[in-house]
Amino acid sequence: MKVTLLGTGTSTGVPVPGCDCPVCRSNDPHNRRTRCSLLIGYRGKNILIDTATDLRQQSLREGIKRIDAVLYTHTHADHIHGIDDLRPFNHRDGIKLPLYASADAVQAMRQNFRYIFSPQDEKLYRPRLVVWTVGGSFSLFGLPVTPLRLVHGSGCSTGYRIGPIAYLTDCSAIPQAARLQLGNLKLLILDALRFRPHSAHLNIAGAIAEAERINAAQTLLTHLSHDVDHDRHAQGLPVGIDFAFDGQTLKIMVD
């Protein structure tokens, strides 16, 4: 399994427009963060998690030639507003892309992107999608996928365990029911917005505490704001926990 961190930044991206802080002025490429998204390659198939606002830029940067399925964590703008950039990936062969999301996320997508999902507009140049509502575990291209309900401030998001990895972005707490699905992970990718507390996201101390409870072989912290200077602050992280960065790739053995 090849795992690519397409984007590791919070909703503003980093640098933040109009900001003159040291991180936003940094020349360190690790401090340049597009909006959060993940790509998993397995047996010739590509699984995308979230269509981030920067999906076009990410696709060009990483040379993505195909997307075979999309999983959504939730429908906040930074995680879904790149949905139009799916168009080139299914118009080449005419096959509709399978899209997986929770029931509430599907409802919001159908409402907010009527031009995509309305049968009256089928002749428009729009993404061609087949929607699947996720509840329990399912298989995708030979990989077991388990949706995990997470607390995201006053709302919720969906994390995913996919084989030996888990992707938990945009969460302020991990319920016990989800935590029980996270044993024996080779890789955990976890929300860690900033050092100060936040009502809808784990801060870095909270993410470290969760990572130590879950005890994955490796943990990467993502959804990072411009509070985080990658190289300087990484020196204070525990062994086995690191800050993610855009374009980071890992190869994970699937048992």
C-alpha positions, 0 to 999 in steps of 0.5 A: 500500500502506498500512502501519500499525504496530498495536503496537511494544512488546516482550512486556510492552508499555510502560508495564510493569505495576509499573514507575516508570521515566521512560518508563513514567511518560511522557505522550508517546504515542510511549512507549505501546506495545502488543505487536507487530503490523502491518497492510498494506492493499492493493487493499481487502484487509487483511493482518495480521502476528501476532495480538498480545495486544492485537489487540482494543485495536489493532483498535478504536483503528485502526477495523479493519473487516476482516481478509483474511489472517494471517501469523505470524512465530512462536508466542511468546505476545505474537505469537499470543495475540490469536488469539481476536480474529479471531472477529468478522472471519470470523463476519460472512460465514462465510468462513474466514480464510487463515492462513500460518505456518512448519511448526513454527509450524503444529504449535505452534498446532495443539497449543496451540489445539486448540479452534480446530483440532479438528473436534470443536469446530466449533460453538464460537464460535472463529476459522474458519481455513484453515492454509497452511504457508509455504515458498517465495514466494507471492502474496497479493492481488496482492502477492509474499510471501517468507518469510525464516527468521531466528535468534531466540535458540536458535530461529527466527522468520519474517520477511516481504518483501511487495512493497517492504517487509520486516517482521523482528521477533523476531530476533537475527541475519539469515542471509545467505540472508534478507539476499539477499532484502532488496535495493531495499526502500522500507521495513524494519521491524526488531527493536531491543529495547533498548540492552543486548545480548539473547540473542534480539533485536537490540539497537539498535546491532545493528539499526542495523548490519543496517539499514545493510547492507540499506540500505532507503530507510527503516527503522523500529525496533520491538519496543521495550522501556521502555529506549527514550524515543522522542523523546529517543533518536531524536535519536541515530539515523542519517538514514533510521532512526527508532523506530516508534510505535503507530498510525504509518501510511505509504503505500508505492508498489508498482511 
